[in-house]
């Protein structure tokens, strides 16, 4: 191990490694402080060549590598285990924007680029990179792609993987797959980049990506809409589309208790309504210069009976304040305490059914439990979280939590949904993959893992 550590330090140089316990501590736990691990050493390569050299040396020594981006994940996928024998590989120094091709509407970036920096570079070129997440000020694009992140704009632009034109990946033997072609159409053989999107660093380490940019949609209008019933959200989306078409970029559903936590724990956060409501929708749409387009949609006959109240942002400051409420939901929940987390998706047409049946399940299993739900209703993804702080016994809370989660995931499966919509599998949901994916799917995943990583050195113990 000493020989390996010396070799890794020499590869990345004095600025590229950490071993001091206090310096390593923030990198050894996930954002929610659920998973805590140890590391033999943390290295931060500054180039693809250095990354490949690190992987080769670890492979020769039979030492596992845990790739880490911004460490904003929620399933423990970027945290090493507790053995202290794994090398933590941070992509933070690989943060260059290599080029922006405005005529091709593409951008080539390194994996450690923070999402917000890519968004800014696109704006400077008169274009937009539409992936948008609450953690965009700290999450890195390599991690976004490794988990196939979703965010608020999936309804119009798709998940992170939909925005990828090409990838550069270091494989388990230290070889480099350089497939950064910025092409919209390429039917020459297998689409290899798809192997690594959503693989959470278990098949290869993404070091760079060529990404799609889109035209600036122009004037955007944001509205916060109060609902009496969650069942009205899907119907409201359909009705608004009659007026706004595919200009709707985001359509977020948030339960009243979640926003009350935001007001409680986030300084300065306030809902713009005199009365509280059971549910809210935060929506944003490109309105093509029509200042009244959102108001016209909401006052149309199709929408009239589907909401209780609405506030339309008059300027960008008001819009930012409304989005601040939405982007603060996860932090407010974290400060309130640990809750049962369910990042699920069902077909959009069955969201209403899921919400009705899910609420009934929770009432039957624990009448005192509180639903803390929010999500991207326009693409079928809900963060269906449950507060069990009223249950005083830790043992009773754990047993009840297992029962509730099992019932929710069974319902999701019955409705043709997924137990993981955008957070990945990591450690937290590995057992669910075994339970809810078919034997053929699992066997193929294992064959791919063995073929690309026969020593099992890339993020072992995660996903599969």
GICOR-V675852 format. One record per residue. N is the residue number from 1. OMEGA is omega as a letter, one per 20 degrees, with the letter a starting at -180 (* if undefined). D_LAST is the distance of its C-alpha to the last C-alpha in whole Angstrom. Layout:
n=N omega=OMEGA d_last=D_LAST
n=N omega=OMEGA d_last=D_LAST
This chain:
n=1 omega=r d_last=27
n=2 omega=r d_last=30
n=3 omega=r d_last=31
n=4 omega=a d_last=27
n=5 omega=r d_last=28
n=6 omega=r d_last=31
n=7 omega=a d_last=30
n=8 omega=r d_last=28
n=9 omega=r d_last=30
n=10 omega=a d_last=33
n=11 omega=a d_last=30
n=12 omega=r d_last=30
n=13 omega=a d_last=33
n=14 omega=a d_last=35
n=15 omega=a d_last=34
n=16 omega=r d_last=30
n=17 omega=r d_last=29
n=18 omega=r d_last=29
n=19 omega=r d_last=29
n=20 omega=a d_last=31
n=21 omega=a d_last=30
n=22 omega=r d_last=31
n=23 omega=a d_last=30
n=24 omega=a d_last=27
n=25 omega=a d_last=26
n=26 omega=a d_last=26
n=27 omega=a d_last=23
n=28 omega=r d_last=21
n=29 omega=r d_last=21
n=30 omega=a d_last=19
n=31 omega=a d_last=22
n=32 omega=a d_last=22
n=33 omega=r d_last=23
n=34 omega=a d_last=20
n=35 omega=r d_last=18
n=36 omega=a d_last=20
n=37 omega=r d_last=19
n=38 omega=r d_last=21
n=39 omega=r d_last=21
n=40 omega=a d_last=23
n=41 omega=r d_last=24
n=42 omega=r d_last=24
n=43 omega=r d_last=25
n=44 omega=a d_last=26
n=45 omega=r d_last=27
n=46 omega=a d_last=29
n=47 omega=r d_last=28
n=48 omega=r d_last=26
n=49 omega=r d_last=28
n=50 omega=r d_last=27
n=51 omega=r d_last=24
n=52 omega=r d_last=23
n=53 omega=r d_last=26
n=54 omega=a d_last=24
n=55 omega=r d_last=20
n=56 omega=a d_last=23
n=57 omega=r d_last=24
n=58 omega=r d_last=21
n=59 omega=r d_last=20
n=60 omega=a d_last=23
n=61 omega=a d_last=23
n=62 omega=a d_last=19
n=63 omega=a d_last=18
n=64 omega=a d_last=15
n=65 omega=r d_last=16
n=66 omega=r d_last=15
n=67 omega=r d_last=16
n=68 omega=r d_last=18
n=69 omega=a d_last=20
n=70 omega=r d_last=22
n=71 omega=r d_last=20
n=72 omega=a d_last=21
n=73 omega=a d_last=17
n=74 omega=a d_last=17
n=75 omega=r d_last=13
n=76 omega=a d_last=14
n=77 omega=a d_last=11
n=78 omega=a d_last=14
n=79 omega=r d_last=16
n=80 omega=r d_last=15
n=81 omega=a d_last=15
n=82 omega=a d_last=18
n=83 omega=a d_last=19
n=84 omega=a d_last=21
n=85 omega=a d_last=20
n=86 omega=r d_last=18
n=87 omega=r d_last=20
n=88 omega=a d_last=19
n=89 omega=a d_last=20
n=90 omega=r d_last=22
n=91 omega=a d_last=23
n=92 omega=a d_last=26
n=93 omega=r d_last=29
n=94 omega=a d_last=27
n=95 omega=a d_last=29
n=96 omega=r d_last=32
n=97 omega=a d_last=32
n=98 omega=r d_last=33
n=99 omega=r d_last=35
n=100 omega=r d_last=36
n=101 omega=a d_last=37
n=102 omega=a d_last=39
n=103 omega=r d_last=41
n=104 omega=a d_last=37
n=105 omega=r d_last=36
n=106 omega=r d_last=33
n=107 omega=r d_last=32
n=108 omega=a d_last=30
n=109 omega=r d_last=29
n=110 omega=a d_last=27
n=111 omega=a d_last=23
n=112 omega=r d_last=25
n=113 omega=r d_last=27
n=114 omega=a d_last=28
n=115 omega=a d_last=27
n=116 omega=r d_last=31
n=117 omega=r d_last=32
n=118 omega=r d_last=31
n=119 omega=a d_last=33
n=120 omega=r d_last=36
n=121 omega=r d_last=36
n=122 omega=r d_last=36
n=123 omega=r d_last=38
n=124 omega=r d_last=41
n=125 omega=r d_last=40
n=126 omega=a d_last=41
n=127 omega=a d_last=38
n=128 omega=r d_last=35
n=129 omega=a d_last=31
n=130 omega=r d_last=30
n=131 omega=a d_last=27
n=132 omega=a d_last=28
n=133 omega=r d_last=26
n=134 omega=a d_last=28
n=135 omega=a d_last=26
n=136 omega=r d_last=27
n=137 omega=a d_last=30
n=138 omega=a d_last=27
n=139 omega=a d_last=24
n=140 omega=a d_last=23
n=141 omega=r d_last=23
n=142 omega=r d_last=20
n=143 omega=r d_last=18
n=144 omega=a d_last=19
n=145 omega=a d_last=18
n=146 omega=r d_last=14
n=147 omega=a d_last=14
n=148 omega=a d_last=16
n=149 omega=a d_last=19
n=150 omega=a d_last=21
n=151 omega=a d_last=24
n=152 omega=a d_last=28
n=153 omega=a d_last=29
n=154 omega=a d_last=26
n=155 omega=a d_last=29
n=156 omega=a d_last=31
n=157 omega=a d_last=29
n=158 omega=r d_last=25
n=159 omega=a d_last=22
n=160 omega=a d_last=21
n=161 omega=r d_last=20
n=162 omega=a d_last=23
n=163 omega=a d_last=25
n=164 omega=r d_last=24
n=165 omega=a d_last=26
n=166 omega=a d_last=25
n=167 omega=r d_last=22
n=168 omega=a d_last=23
n=169 omega=r d_last=20
n=170 omega=a d_last=20
n=171 omega=a d_last=17
n=172 omega=r d_last=16
n=173 omega=r d_last=20
n=174 omega=r d_last=22
n=175 omega=a d_last=23
n=176 omega=r d_last=23
n=177 omega=a d_last=22
n=178 omega=a d_last=25
n=179 omega=a d_last=25
n=180 omega=r d_last=27
n=181 omega=a d_last=30
n=182 omega=a d_last=31
n=183 omega=r d_last=31
n=184 omega=a d_last=31
n=185 omega=a d_last=31
n=186 omega=a d_last=30
n=187 omega=a d_last=29
n=188 omega=r d_last=29
n=189 omega=a d_last=26
n=190 omega=r d_last=23
n=191 omega=a d_last=22
n=192 omega=a d_last=19
n=193 omega=a d_last=19
n=194 omega=r d_last=17
n=195 omega=a d_last=14
n=196 omega=r d_last=14
n=197 omega=a d_last=15
n=198 omega=a d_last=12
n=199 omega=r d_last=10
n=200 omega=r d_last=10
n=201 omega=a d_last=12
n=202 omega=a d_last=9
n=203 omega=a d_last=11
n=204 omega=a d_last=14
n=205 omega=r d_last=16
n=206 omega=r d_last=19
n=207 omega=r d_last=22
n=208 omega=a d_last=24
n=209 omega=r d_last=24
n=210 omega=a d_last=27
n=211 omega=r d_last=28
n=212 omega=r d_last=30
n=213 omega=a d_last=33
n=214 omega=r d_last=35
n=215 omega=r d_last=38
n=216 omega=a d_last=39
n=217 omega=r d_last=40
n=218 omega=a d_last=43
n=219 omega=r d_last=44
n=220 omega=r d_last=42
n=221 omega=a d_last=43
n=222 omega=r d_last=41
n=223 omega=r d_last=41
n=224 omega=a d_last=40
n=225 omega=r d_last=41
n=226 omega=a d_last=42
n=227 omega=r d_last=41
n=228 omega=a d_last=42
n=229 omega=r d_last=39
n=230 omega=a d_last=35
n=231 omega=a d_last=36
n=232 omega=a d_last=38
n=233 omega=a d_last=36
n=234 omega=r d_last=34
n=235 omega=r d_last=38
n=236 omega=r d_last=39
n=237 omega=r d_last=37
n=238 omega=a d_last=38
n=239 omega=r d_last=42
n=240 omega=r d_last=41
n=241 omega=r d_last=40
n=242 omega=a d_last=43
n=243 omega=a d_last=45
n=244 omega=r d_last=42
n=245 omega=a d_last=40
n=246 omega=r d_last=37
n=247 omega=r d_last=39
n=248 omega=a d_last=36
n=249 omega=a d_last=34
n=250 omega=r d_last=32
n=251 omega=a d_last=33
n=252 omega=r d_last=31
n=253 omega=a d_last=32
n=254 omega=r d_last=32
n=255 omega=a d_last=34
n=256 omega=r d_last=37
n=257 omega=r d_last=35
n=258 omega=r d_last=33
n=259 omega=r d_last=36
n=260 omega=r d_last=38
n=261 omega=r d_last=35
n=262 omega=r d_last=36
n=263 omega=a d_last=39
n=264 omega=a d_last=39
n=265 omega=a d_last=37
n=266 omega=a d_last=37
n=267 omega=r d_last=41
n=268 omega=a d_last=43
n=269 omega=a d_last=41
n=270 omega=r d_last=43
n=271 omega=a d_last=42
n=272 omega=a d_last=45
n=273 omega=r d_last=47
n=274 omega=a d_last=49
n=275 omega=r d_last=47
n=276 omega=a d_last=44
n=277 omega=a d_last=42
n=278 omega=a d_last=39
n=279 omega=r d_last=37
n=280 omega=r d_last=37
n=281 omega=r d_last=36
n=282 omega=a d_last=36
n=283 omega=r d_last=36
n=284 omega=a d_last=37
n=285 omega=r d_last=39
n=286 omega=a d_last=41
n=287 omega=r d_last=44
n=288 omega=r d_last=46
n=289 omega=r d_last=49
n=290 omega=a d_last=50
n=291 omega=a d_last=50
n=292 omega=a d_last=51
n=293 omega=r d_last=48
n=294 omega=r d_last=45
n=295 omega=r d_last=48
n=296 omega=r d_last=50
n=297 omega=a d_last=46
n=298 omega=a d_last=46
n=299 omega=r d_last=50
n=300 omega=a d_last=49
n=301 omega=a d_last=50
n=302 omega=a d_last=47
n=303 omega=a d_last=45
n=304 omega=a d_last=48
n=305 omega=a d_last=47
n=306 omega=r d_last=44
n=307 omega=a d_last=44
n=308 omega=a d_last=46
n=309 omega=r d_last=46
n=310 omega=r d_last=45
n=311 omega=r d_last=46
n=312 omega=a d_last=46
n=313 omega=a d_last=45
n=314 omega=a d_last=48
n=315 omega=a d_last=47
n=316 omega=r d_last=44
n=317 omega=r d_last=45
n=318 omega=r d_last=44
n=319 omega=r d_last=41
n=320 omega=r d_last=40
n=321 omega=r d_last=41
n=322 omega=a d_last=39
n=323 omega=r d_last=36
n=324 omega=r d_last=36
n=325 omega=a d_last=36
n=326 omega=a d_last=33
n=327 omega=r d_last=31
n=328 omega=a d_last=32
n=329 omega=a d_last=30
n=330 omega=r d_last=27
n=331 omega=r d_last=29
n=332 omega=r d_last=32
n=333 omega=r d_last=29
n=334 omega=a d_last=28
n=335 omega=a d_last=31
n=336 omega=a d_last=32
n=337 omega=a d_last=29
n=338 omega=r d_last=26
n=339 omega=r d_last=25
n=340 omega=a d_last=23
n=341 omega=r d_last=21
n=342 omega=r d_last=19
n=343 omega=a d_last=19
n=344 omega=r d_last=19
n=345 omega=r d_last=20
n=346 omega=r d_last=23
n=347 omega=a d_last=25
n=348 omega=a d_last=28
n=349 omega=a d_last=30
n=350 omega=r d_last=29
n=351 omega=a d_last=29
n=352 omega=r d_last=32
n=353 omega=r d_last=31
n=354 omega=a d_last=28
n=355 omega=r d_last=30
n=356 omega=a d_last=33
n=357 omega=r d_last=31
n=358 omega=r d_last=28
n=359 omega=r d_last=31
n=360 omega=r d_last=33
n=361 omega=a d_last=30
n=362 omega=r d_last=30
n=363 omega=a d_last=34
n=364 omega=a d_last=33
n=365 omega=a d_last=31
n=366 omega=a d_last=32
n=367 omega=a d_last=36
n=368 omega=r d_last=36
n=369 omega=a d_last=32
n=370 omega=r d_last=32
n=371 omega=r d_last=30
n=372 omega=a d_last=29
n=373 omega=r d_last=28
n=374 omega=r d_last=28
n=375 omega=a d_last=27
n=376 omega=a d_last=27
n=377 omega=a d_last=29
n=378 omega=r d_last=30
n=379 omega=r d_last=26
n=380 omega=a d_last=25
n=381 omega=r d_last=23
n=382 omega=r d_last=24
n=383 omega=a d_last=23
n=384 omega=a d_last=24
n=385 omega=a d_last=25
n=386 omega=r d_last=27
n=387 omega=r d_last=29
n=388 omega=a d_last=30
n=389 omega=r d_last=32
n=390 omega=r d_last=35
n=391 omega=a d_last=33
n=392 omega=a d_last=35
n=393 omega=r d_last=33
n=394 omega=a d_last=29
n=395 omega=r d_last=29
n=396 omega=r d_last=30
n=397 omega=a d_last=28
n=398 omega=a d_last=25
n=399 omega=r d_last=25
n=400 omega=r d_last=27
n=401 omega=r d_last=24
n=402 omega=a d_last=21
n=403 omega=a d_last=24
n=404 omega=a d_last=24
n=405 omega=r d_last=20
n=406 omega=a d_last=20
n=407 omega=a d_last=23
n=408 omega=a d_last=22
n=409 omega=r d_last=19
n=410 omega=r d_last=20
n=411 omega=r d_last=23
n=412 omega=r d_last=21
n=413 omega=r d_last=19
n=414 omega=a d_last=23
n=415 omega=r d_last=24
n=416 omega=a d_last=22
n=417 omega=a d_last=20
n=418 omega=r d_last=16
n=419 omega=r d_last=15
n=420 omega=a d_last=14
n=421 omega=a d_last=17
n=422 omega=a d_last=17
n=423 omega=a d_last=15
n=424 omega=a d_last=12
n=425 omega=r d_last=9
n=426 omega=r d_last=9
n=427 omega=a d_last=9
n=428 omega=a d_last=11
n=429 omega=a d_last=10
n=430 omega=r d_last=6
n=431 omega=r d_last=9
n=432 omega=r d_last=10
n=433 omega=r d_last=8
n=434 omega=a d_last=8
n=435 omega=a d_last=12
n=436 omega=r d_last=13
n=437 omega=a d_last=11
n=438 omega=r d_last=13
n=439 omega=r d_last=12
n=440 omega=r d_last=13
n=441 omega=a d_last=11
n=442 omega=r d_last=8
n=443 omega=r d_last=10
n=444 omega=r d_last=11
n=445 omega=a d_last=7
n=446 omega=r d_last=7
n=447 omega=r d_last=11
n=448 omega=r d_last=10
n=449 omega=a d_last=8
n=450 omega=a d_last=11
n=451 omega=a d_last=14
n=452 omega=a d_last=13
n=453 omega=a d_last=12
n=454 omega=r d_last=13
n=455 omega=a d_last=14
n=456 omega=r d_last=11
n=457 omega=a d_last=13
n=458 omega=r d_last=12
n=459 omega=a d_last=10
n=460 omega=r d_last=8
n=461 omega=r d_last=7
n=462 omega=r d_last=6
n=463 omega=a d_last=4
n=464 omega=* d_last=0
